[in-house]
Amino acid sequence: MKQFNKAAKLDHVTYEVRGPVVAEAARMTAQGINVLKLNIGNPAPFGFHAPEELVEEMQRVLQKGEGYSESKGVLASREAIVDYCKLKGIPNVTVDDVYTGNGASELISMAMTGLLDKGDEILIPAPDYPLWTASATLAGGVVQHYRCDEANHWYPDLNDIESKINERTKGLVIINPNNPTGVLYPKEVLEGIADIARRHGLILFADEIYDRLVYDGKTHISLASICPDLFCVTFNGLSKSHRIAGFRVGWMCLSGDKSYAKGYIDGLNMLSSMRLCANVPAQLLIPAALKMAHEVDTLLQPGGRLYEQREVVVNALNRIDGVSAVRPEGAFYIFPKIDTKKFNITNDTQFVLDFLHEQHVLMIAGSGFNWPEPDHFRVVYLPDVDTLTSSMDKLETFLKTYRQK
Ligand code: PLP
């Protein structure tokens, strides 16, 4: 009998939109139980709506977007992305180096499919945004997870990266600002990463979808901007900064020295044309959206919703006995540590499942982000301050008596 089970490769992958805990939350919701979902980075359901100009623009461009576009995307949109790359110091990007996609997700999957032959290796952070691991695995690659070090502000451990490189290693992925830790990497860390890629001939992949969502007056530095001599693929999009996750629009751009990546680029062009093109009306929003790239700033400053929600969640978590969390500097996630000895936790999925059953709050276990120990979980701090306060109170109450069996 033939077997049809390619997806079985991903059986172990549970993450924000799949796995037993998410399934259980869906079952509880269907039974009429009100579950607070702190599992997914989807701004709209929490009242973060798209700027009105963009919604109006979408209505205006609908008819213009009836047909397919060029497979890499509408020229005016790619020109706007090239300008954005210039602003960020990403070198040597022309319209030919820009690909628009149905969200950055589609392009992450395309980039991994084009890169990895069976057995090729790629370095992906742990914890990661799990689409990276899933896409590389489905492409036939072998993922080597390098550790981000909580004791060192969740920065990538450069020695660990270095120790996991061999002749089959093709690429190195960073996510900055990071999902799930929320941390922003400074220049020295980026330089260290570029140096490793330079010495080992690796392609760099930088997922920078949260680059406009940075707190405390900090500035995001694009990895590609500090290594013009290296080939770098940078990912970005409008789902988060412009709160239009449902419109599905993102992009990737190739930068730096492309001379040693010609075969890879040919493959990307082929994959891009195979899917014809990305959602055209959504692509048409890019020029207007990038003109208002700083519109989101009001949410990130003191008094702004995201800023205040971050304060509430980081302070509340650090007050709970047995829980501690590094202060996030970007995005809207936090990745707290839980004292496994104190609560006898050996299985983090069971921990979030028990919390879901008892307090009706859905969070994702650290293992969903390819974190190897059962001692972390992720909270999405998109709900308003009152909802977050009450959910953190629920966590505190739950942990007062919780001992995993
Ligand atoms: N990269 C990271 C780090 C993310 O957190 C997400 C979504 O949560 C994505 C990429 C995908 O974004 P989209 O496909 O909506 O552009």
Boltz pocket constraint, residues with backbone or C-beta under 6 A from the ligand:
constraints:
  - pocket:
      binder: B
      contacts: [[A, 41], [A, 102], [A, 103], [A, 104], [A, 105], [A, 106], [A, 129], [A, 175], [A, 177], [A, 178], [A, 179], [A, 207], [A, 209], [A, 236], [A, 237], [A, 238], [A, 239], [A, 245], [A, 249], [A, 250]]
      max_distance: 6.0
